[in-house]
Amino acid sequence: MSLVILGVDPGSRITGFGVVHVNNGKIEHVNHGVIMMEATQDFPSRMTELGSAFREVMDKYKPHHVVIEKIFLGKNADSAFKLGHARGVIMYEAGLGGAIVKEYATRSVKKGVTGSGGASKEDVQVILKAMLSLKTISRIDASDALAMACYHAFELKKLATLQRAVSL
Amino acid sequence: MSLVILGVDPGSRITGFGVVHVNNGKIEHVNHGVIMMEATQDFPSRMTELGSAFREVMDKYKPHHVVIEKIFLGKNADSAFKLGHARGVIMYEAGLGGAIVKEYATRSVKKGVTGSGGASKEDVQVILKAMLSLKTISRIDASDALAMACYHAFELKKLATLQRAVSL
């Protein structure tokens, strides 16, 4: 099984992304980066910029699965509302590109990747670098996205193991 | 001056739209309708359906301006969060289609169209039908969108009158 997974950490100013390949159960890093929207632009224009840039990412990597952080509404309803716009744009383009969209809570991803749901972004980066044999992850904004892609790969592997166990 | 204005009332289940032409200060109804997303579909797929359907609306009417309801976050943060996704998709496609995006608060639109900020949807419909010489407005969901398009046309007319006054 060869699968392309694109993890996305959406934001209305900075959107991180990370791409991994899963080849016969082995996770390989492909690329990661950020889409930055100009702060001086009005909000609707930023959504157009985000969508257009994300379409380029979709076209380049052609992911089978797109993984987005699941949001729990906290105290800051206003920033969650803004974030919702960016998530909508990502979901739309992911679907247009034929990908299946999955959502995971950050806590599950951190726990799955580092062993602790309360791990810091820096902890996540250290583990990811070791796991994917990377010297650097260019932006901290991209490491959450990369972590999501890896976590989804783990979940798929677990599922595949379960399926094999059932079919024995 | 001939201008196409598309009003949109976004929703993650039903999105209303209304199109008017402004020709030499006269507002003419072009069309109105709703985009309905299947409730059985998962949320990300609904965003893809919404965006694709809205792109068809953009392609068909080629609006110069797209007008969206401005949201004030009330008690229901969860529905505002969902609505944010739909708004993001609309803003993205509106920008892709080359339109300028404007936002107005519902209260301003109702006051501008009916004279009262507290007018009911039904009141808005009655006034719109009279104003645009329509026998019916097929869906109540579309009348808010149509009201937004008309209100924006009023605002542009006010602006044009002011500009003329200044240049005298």
Interface residues (C-beta under 8 A of the other chain):
Chain A: D42 F43 P44 S45 M47 T48 L50 G51 S52 I71 L73 A77 D78 A80 F81 K82 L83 G84 H85 A86 R87 G88 V89 M91 Y92 E93 A94 G95 L96 V101
Chain B: D42 F43 P44 S45 M47 T48 L50 G51 S52 I71 L73 A77 D78 A80 F81 K82 L83 G84 H85 A86 R87 G88 V89 M91 Y92 E93 A94 G95 L96 V101
